[in-house]
Amino acid sequence: MKIEDVKNVCVVGAGNMGHQIALQCALSGFKTVSTDVIPAVLEKAEKFVDSYLAGRVQKGKLTEEEAKATRARISFTGDLKEAAKDADVVIEAVLERIDLKRKIFADLDKIAPPNAILATNSSFIVSSRIASATNRPAQVCNLHFFNPALVMKLVEVVQGPHVSDETAKCMMDFCLKINKVPIHIKKEVDGFVLNRIFAVIQREALWMLEMGVASVEDIDKACVYGAGHPMGPFRLNDLTGIDLTYDICMSHFYESGNPADLPSPSVVKLYTQGKYGQKTGEGWYSYKK
């Protein structure tokens, strides 16, 4: 598959990441189908797209004609077969559960055209753990967007040992086509590039909080006003999800058996209270107002 062959995109999962990735593809000229098994999620995604496009027109960022053309390029369906049957690129953006992802990729392998690339947006499940569920492992890779996907420019293209050079090249070119800045990660490593860097910052921030060195607010201020970060590690954690942090830590612990990989007591406390960040209205900060 070469970038010239990519016309149709399917995004599986219409949650916050999925519907933004789908809209970015449609804005960039690709015919895009967004699919999800939950009707309410699809309905919310469609409302977001309509609201976003209207807002861009109102702000003068898009013309009426551009907004209408974009809206015509994106559709929504709960039928995976209908969504993926003509796809040249499929991007999966569902929950970070290996069993769910393998099931979806096995289904996609039967549905999508033989030359289609199947990508996962997973931030920590490497594609080599998913590729074996298909008969096209060379065409299965990580294509990791960052939240919010419409704003963040970086996309990590991860070339595991099973991924062909052609697939990696096509995905790098695809990212450029949708106005993103791709980086080529040549080996599968936990957390890829940026999240490995963030993990060190987050670990130190949690240590300082739990040792009573400084408050959540002051640690965040240090990163924003001293290091020039757009937001501090705790505010960022609220955005990405404390539940995701917990799941990643537990996954690493199950694999390594090292107690150092367990989530910190503060993260465990918020997780058990159901305080996952912005999505639940409360995490390190309160968003209920």
C-alpha positions as CSV (number, residue, x, y, z in Angstrom):
1,M,0.0,0.0,0.0
2,K,1.3,3.4,-1.0
3,I,-0.2,6.8,0.0
4,E,-1.5,7.3,-3.5
5,D,-3.7,4.3,-3.0
6,V,-5.3,5.6,0.2
7,K,-8.8,7.0,-0.4
8,N,-11.0,5.6,2.3
9,V,-10.4,5.5,6.0
10,C,-12.3,3.7,8.8
11,V,-12.0,4.6,12.5
12,V,-13.2,1.9,14.9
13,G,-14.3,3.5,18.2
14,A,-16.1,6.8,18.2
15,G,-15.1,8.0,21.7
16,N,-13.1,11.2,22.3
17,M,-10.0,10.0,20.4
18,G,-11.8,8.1,17.7
19,H,-14.2,10.8,16.5
20,Q,-11.5,13.4,16.5
21,I,-9.2,11.2,14.4
22,A,-12.0,10.5,12.0
23,L,-12.8,14.2,11.7
24,Q,-9.2,15.1,11.1
25,C,-9.1,12.5,8.3
26,A,-12.3,14.0,6.7
27,L,-11.0,17.5,7.0
28,S,-7.9,16.4,5.1
29,G,-9.9,15.0,2.2
30,F,-10.3,11.3,3.0
31,K,-13.7,9.6,2.8
32,T,-14.1,8.5,6.4
33,V,-16.4,6.2,8.3
34,S,-16.7,6.3,12.1
35,T,-18.0,3.2,13.8
36,D,-18.9,2.1,17.3
37,V,-21.0,-0.6,18.9
38,I,-22.6,1.9,21.3
39,P,-25.4,4.0,19.6
40,A,-25.1,6.8,22.2
41,V,-21.4,7.2,21.5
42,L,-22.0,7.4,17.8
43,E,-24.7,10.0,18.3
44,K,-22.5,12.1,20.5
45,A,-19.6,11.8,18.0
46,E,-21.9,13.0,15.2
47,K,-23.2,15.9,17.2
48,F,-19.5,16.9,18.0
49,V,-18.6,16.9,14.3
50,D,-21.6,19.1,13.4
51,S,-20.9,21.5,16.3
52,Y,-17.1,21.6,15.5
53,L,-17.6,22.4,11.8
54,A,-20.2,25.1,12.6
55,G,-17.8,26.6,15.1
56,R,-15.0,26.7,12.6
57,V,-17.2,28.5,10.1
58,Q,-18.3,31.0,12.7
59,K,-14.6,31.7,13.6
60,G,-13.6,32.1,9.9
61,K,-11.4,29.0,10.0
62,L,-13.5,27.2,7.4
63,T,-15.7,28.4,4.6
64,E,-19.3,27.1,4.4
65,E,-18.3,25.1,1.3
66,E,-15.3,23.5,3.1
67,A,-17.5,22.6,6.1
68,K,-20.2,21.1,3.9
69,A,-17.6,19.1,1.9
70,T,-16.0,17.8,5.1
71,R,-19.4,16.8,6.5
72,A,-20.2,14.9,3.3
73,R,-16.9,12.9,3.6
74,I,-17.6,11.6,7.1
75,S,-20.3,9.1,8.0
76,F,-21.3,7.1,11.1
77,T,-22.5,3.5,11.4
78,G,-22.8,0.8,14.1
79,D,-22.1,-1.8,11.5
80,L,-18.4,-2.8,11.4
81,K,-18.7,-4.7,8.1
82,E,-20.3,-1.7,6.4
83,A,-17.6,0.7,7.9
84,A,-14.5,-1.3,6.9
85,K,-15.5,-3.1,3.7
86,D,-13.9,-0.5,1.4
87,A,-11.2,0.9,3.8
88,D,-7.7,1.4,2.7
89,V,-6.6,2.3,6.2
90,V,-8.4,1.3,9.4
91,I,-7.5,3.0,12.7
92,E,-8.7,1.3,15.9
93,A,-9.3,3.6,18.9
94,V,-11.2,1.4,21.4
95,L,-10.5,0.6,25.1
96,E,-7.0,-0.5,26.0
97,R,-7.9,-4.2,26.4
98,I,-5.8,-6.7,24.5
99,D,-8.6,-9.2,24.2
100,L,-10.9,-6.7,22.7
101,K,-8.3,-5.4,20.2
102,R,-7.4,-8.9,19.0
103,K,-11.1,-9.7,18.5
104,I,-11.6,-6.5,16.5
105,F,-8.4,-7.0,14.4
106,A,-9.4,-10.6,13.6
107,D,-12.8,-9.3,12.4
108,L,-11.2,-6.5,10.4
109,D,-8.9,-9.0,8.8
110,K,-11.9,-10.8,7.3
111,I,-13.8,-7.6,6.4
112,A,-11.2,-5.0,5.1
113,P,-9.6,-5.4,1.6
114,P,-6.5,-7.6,1.6
115,N,-4.1,-4.7,1.0
116,A,-5.6,-2.5,3.7
117,I,-3.4,-1.3,6.6
118,L,-4.8,-2.0,10.1
119,A,-3.5,0.4,12.7
120,T,-4.0,0.7,16.4
121,N,-4.0,4.0,18.3
122,S,-3.0,2.2,21.5
123,S,-0.5,4.2,23.6
124,F,1.0,1.1,25.3
125,I,-0.2,-2.1,23.7
126,V,2.3,-2.8,20.9
127,S,1.0,-4.1,17.6
128,S,3.0,-7.3,17.7
129,R,0.6,-8.5,20.4
130,I,-2.3,-7.8,18.0
131,A,-0.9,-8.7,14.6
132,S,-1.0,-12.4,15.1
133,A,-4.8,-12.2,15.2
134,T,-4.6,-11.4,11.5
135,N,-3.3,-13.0,8.3
136,R,-1.5,-9.7,7.4
137,P,0.9,-8.9,10.3
138,A,3.2,-6.9,8.0
139,Q,0.3,-4.5,7.6
140,V,-0.5,-4.0,11.3
141,C,1.2,-1.2,13.2
142,N,0.8,1.4,16.0
143,L,-0.4,4.8,14.8
144,H,-0.5,6.7,18.1
145,F,-2.3,10.1,18.2
146,F,-2.3,12.4,21.2
147,N,-5.2,13.9,23.0
148,P,-6.9,16.1,21.7
149,A,-6.3,14.6,18.3
150,L,-7.6,17.6,16.4
151,V,-5.1,19.9,18.1
152,M,-2.0,17.8,18.9
153,K,0.4,17.6,15.9
154,L,2.5,14.6,16.9
155,V,1.7,11.1,15.7
156,E,4.0,8.1,16.6
157,V,4.4,5.5,13.8
158,V,5.8,2.4,15.4
159,Q,7.5,-0.2,13.2
160,G,7.7,-3.4,15.2
161,P,9.7,-6.4,13.8
162,H,6.7,-7.6,11.9
163,V,5.8,-4.3,10.1
164,S,7.0,-3.9,6.5
165,D,8.9,-0.9,5.4
166,E,6.1,-0.2,2.9
167,T,3.5,-0.1,5.7
168,A,5.7,2.2,7.8
169,K,6.4,4.5,4.9
170,C,2.7,4.7,4.0
171,M,1.7,5.6,7.5
172,M,4.4,8.3,7.7
173,D,3.0,9.8,4.5
174,F,-0.5,9.4,5.7
175,C,0.2,11.4,8.8
176,L,1.6,14.2,6.6
177,K,-1.5,14.1,4.4
178,I,-3.7,14.7,7.5
179,N,-1.5,17.6,8.6
180,K,0.3,15.9,11.5
181,V,3.9,15.6,12.4
182,P,4.9,11.9,12.4
183,I,7.9,10.4,14.0
184,H,9.3,7.0,13.0
185,I,9.8,4.7,16.0
186,K,12.0,1.8,14.8
187,K,11.6,-0.5,17.8
188,E,8.7,-1.5,20.0
189,V,9.3,-0.1,23.5
190,D,6.9,0.4,26.3
191,G,5.4,3.9,26.1
192,F,7.1,4.6,22.7
193,V,8.9,8.0,22.8
194,L,6.9,10.8,24.3
195,N,5.1,8.8,27.0
196,R,8.4,7.4,28.2
197,I,9.6,10.9,28.8
198,F,6.3,11.9,30.4
199,A,6.4,8.8,32.6
200,V,9.6,10.0,34.2
201,I,8.1,13.4,34.8
202,Q,4.9,11.9,36.2
203,R,6.7,9.5,38.5
204,E,8.8,12.3,40.0
205,A,5.7,14.5,40.4
206,L,3.9,11.7,42.2
207,W,6.9,11.1,44.5
208,M,7.1,14.8,45.4
209,L,3.4,14.9,46.1
210,E,3.4,11.8,48.3
211,M,6.5,13.0,50.2
212,G,4.9,16.3,50.9
213,V,7.4,18.3,48.9
214,A,4.8,20.3,47.1
215,S,1.1,20.4,46.2
216,V,-0.5,19.2,43.0
217,E,-1.1,22.8,42.0
218,D,2.4,24.0,42.7
219,I,4.1,21.0,40.9
220,D,1.9,21.8,37.9
221,K,2.9,25.5,38.1
222,A,6.6,24.6,38.1
223,C,6.2,22.6,34.9
224,V,4.1,25.3,33.2
225,Y,5.9,28.5,34.3
226,G,9.4,27.0,34.7
227,A,9.7,24.4,32.0
228,G,7.3,25.9,29.5
229,H,4.9,22.9,29.4
230,P,1.4,23.7,28.1
231,M,0.1,21.9,31.3
232,G,1.5,20.2,34.3
233,P,1.7,16.4,34.8
234,F,-1.4,16.3,37.1
235,R,-3.6,18.4,34.8
236,L,-2.3,16.2,31.8
237,N,-3.2,13.1,33.8
238,D,-6.7,14.3,34.3
239,L,-7.0,14.9,30.5
240,T,-5.6,11.5,29.5
241,G,-7.4,9.6,32.3
242,I,-6.3,8.3,35.7
243,D,-7.9,5.0,34.8
244,L,-5.6,4.6,31.9
245,T,-2.6,5.4,34.1
246,Y,-3.8,2.7,36.5
247,D,-4.3,0.1,33.8
248,I,-0.9,0.8,32.3
249,C,0.9,0.4,35.6
250,M,-1.0,-2.8,36.4
251,S,-0.2,-4.2,33.0
252,H,3.5,-3.5,33.5
253,F,3.4,-5.1,37.0
254,Y,1.7,-8.2,35.7
255,E,4.4,-8.6,33.1
256,S,7.4,-7.8,35.3
257,G,6.3,-8.8,38.8
258,N,8.3,-5.7,40.0
259,P,6.4,-3.8,42.8
260,A,8.0,-0.6,41.5
261,D,5.7,-0.9,38.5
262,L,2.6,-0.7,40.6
263,P,0.5,2.5,40.5
264,S,1.3,5.0,43.3
265,P,-1.0,5.1,46.3
266,S,-2.5,8.4,45.2
267,V,-3.4,7.0,41.8
268,V,-4.9,3.9,43.4
269,K,-7.0,6.1,45.7
270,L,-8.4,8.1,42.9
271,Y,-9.0,5.1,40.7
272,T,-10.9,3.2,43.4
273,Q,-13.1,6.3,44.0
274,G,-13.9,6.4,40.3
275,K,-12.2,9.8,39.9
276,Y,-10.6,9.4,36.5
277,G,-10.2,13.1,35.6
278,Q,-12.1,15.3,33.2
279,K,-14.2,12.4,31.9
280,T,-15.8,11.9,35.4
281,G,-15.7,15.5,36.5
282,E,-13.1,15.0,39.2
283,G,-9.5,13.7,39.4
284,W,-6.5,15.6,40.7
285,Y,-8.7,18.7,40.0
286,S,-12.5,19.2,40.1
287,Y,-14.3,19.9,36.8
288,K,-17.9,19.8,38.2
289,K,-18.4,23.6,37.7
